[in-house]
């Protein structure tokens, strides 16, 4: 898969913006509306300020959808919990380059757990880290906001980072998917897609506003249709 012959951009609704009191229904609504993955943000109150969910909730979400679970570990020393999240049903496990001292070993542990391997980079983390890791990855997550909070504004410089990551991916590991997370909405989704994103994570753009999940996903699809 190269930038010249790409599949349609996939949408991964982030349940961080969903109603946690009705999480099963929120996940089912996204699947019914044509989502491609379910993005699950895991936060520990250390790597990022917020605290969200753990493996038990991932297991509960798994029972409510047939879509792949894209589990994003925004936690310190994630190697402690890789096996738990894989056992709970994570199809992708994405860890942060900034969260461990032994990244190579961590990526190997994700592979050995049976999950697909993802690596996330914060907005100012050099892409040289990604270049060294690409051969081990199924997914490269470019953060377009600082991690830890939903509803943030897309950092404008992210477009050039996505473009650079795409070129790097095409050269080193064309099978690796590029995912973008943070501030994705009707304005920024086509920018990220045109820059080379294969997967867009959207939280408030899917679960927020006065429209239904189905209407929001349809509007996002329409916004990016010219950038595929």
N, C-alpha and C positions, 0 to 999 in steps of 0.2 A: 504494500500500500504506500504510494507516494503522494505528494501534494498534487501531482498531475492526475491521479486516478484514485479519488477518495470516495469512500462510502458516505451516505448521508450522515450529518452530524447527529449524534445521539444526545438525548436529554436524560439527566439524572436528577430528579427532584430530591432535594434535601429535606429529610423529615425533621431537621432541627427547627424548621419554620411551621411544622404541622401542629395540630392540636394534640398534645400528648395524652389527653384524656380519651381521645378517640383515634389512637394511632393506627390500629388495624384498618379502620375505615379510611383513614387518610392514605395509607399505602395502597389499599384496594382501588381507591379513586384514581390515583396516579397510574396504576397499571391499566385500569379500564380506559383511561384517557390516552393511552399509547406511549407512556414513558418506556424508556429502554433499560434503565437500571434504577435502583433505589440507593440513594447516597445517605450513608449513616455516619454522622459526625460524633466521634467519641472524644470527650474532653475531660481532663483530670483535675483542673484547678491549679496545676503547676506549670505545665508547658504553656497553657493558656489560662486566663483567669476563670473561665466558666467551668462548670461541671455538668456533664450531660448523662450519658447512659453507659451501661456495661454489657458484657456478653449475654446476660439473661434477656435483656431487651432485644438484642440482635436475634436471639433464638426465637423470641415471640414474633418479631417482624417476619422472620423467615417462614413462619407458618401461615402468614397472610398473603404471600405473593409467590409467584413463580419466576419473577424477575431476578436477575443477579443482584446480590447485595454488595455494594461498593462501600466498604468500611474504611473510613478515614480516621486514623489514630492520631489525634492531636494530644499526645500524652508523652511524658518523660519516660525514658528507658522502656520503649514499647516492647522490647524483647521479652519482658516479663509476661506479656499477655497475648502474644501472637497465637500460641496454641489454643488458648481459650476462645478467642474470636473465630479462629478457623473451625473449631469444633462446634461453635454456636451456629455456623452457617454462612460465614463471610465467604463470598466468591472472590473478591478482590480485597487485599489488605494493603492499604497505603500508609507508609510510615514517613515521618519527617526526617530529612537529612540532619536537621539541627538538634534532634532529640536523642541522639546516641553517640557514643564515642567509637563504636565499632560497626560502621555502616555495612561493610561487606558481609560480616557475620550475620547482621540483622536481616539483610536481604536474603541470604541463604536460608535462614530459619523460616522466613515466610514461604519460600519455595518448598521447603521440606514439610511445612504444615499442610500442604495440599492446596493452598490458596494461590491465586495469581498475585504477582508482585508489583506493588505500586510504590513510587517514591515521590514525595511532595517537597517542593522548595518554596520557602517564604520569599516575599517580593525582592529583598536585597541579598539573598543567597546567590553567590556566583553560579552561573550555568556550567562552569567547569566541573562542578560536583556532579551534575547530571551527565555530562559527557563521559566521565569515568564510570558511571553506574549503568549507562544505557544497555549494555550487553546483558544485564541481569534482569531487565524490567519487562513487564507486560504493559505498564501504564506509568506515564510521567505526569504528575499533577503540578501545574503552574498556578500558584496562589496569586490572585489578582487583588487581594486585600490581605491585611494582616490577619492571621487565623484567630478564631475564638469567639467571634460575634457575627450574627446574621445581620443583614440589612445594611452593610457598609457600601461605600461608593467605590466603584471600580477604579483602580489606580491606572491612570492613562498610559504610563510607561510599560504596562503589561503587554500591550500589543506587540511592541518590538521584541519583548522576551519570548512571547509565543512564537513569533516568526523565527527567531533564532533557534528555539527549541525544536521547531518543525524541521529546519534545515539539518540540524544535528541528528535528529531522529532518522530522517531520510538517508543520511550518510552512514549511520552506525547500526541502526536496528529498525528497519522499516515496519516491522510488525508491532512495535510499541505504540500504544495509543496515547495521544496527548489530551489531557483533561484540564479544564480551566474552572476554577472555583473562586467566586467572590464578586459580588456586584453585577451578576448577570441579569439583564432585563431586556426589554424590547429594543433599547438603544444599543447596549453593549454586546448582546448575543451575536448579531451579525458581524461586529468588529472582530470578536474572538474567533468566530467560525472562519472568516476570511483570512485571518492570520495563521490558521492551521489547526485549530482545536478539533478533535474528533468527538469529545464528550464535553458537554456543558452542564455544570452543576447549577441548579437554580432552586432557591429556597422561597423567599418572599414573592418572587415572580410567579411561582406556581401556587403557593398556599396563601398568599396575601391578596389584598384588594377585595373589591366587591364581587368579582366574577368567580365562577366555579373553577375547579381544578381543570376540568376538560376545556373550558374556554381559555384559561391561561396557557395551557400547553399548546393549544391550537394557535394562539397568537404568537407564541415563541417560535413554533414551527414556521409560521408564515414569515416572521422577521428574518429567520436565517436561511430561508429557502433560496435566496439569491446568492448566498455565500458558499453553498456546497460545491 
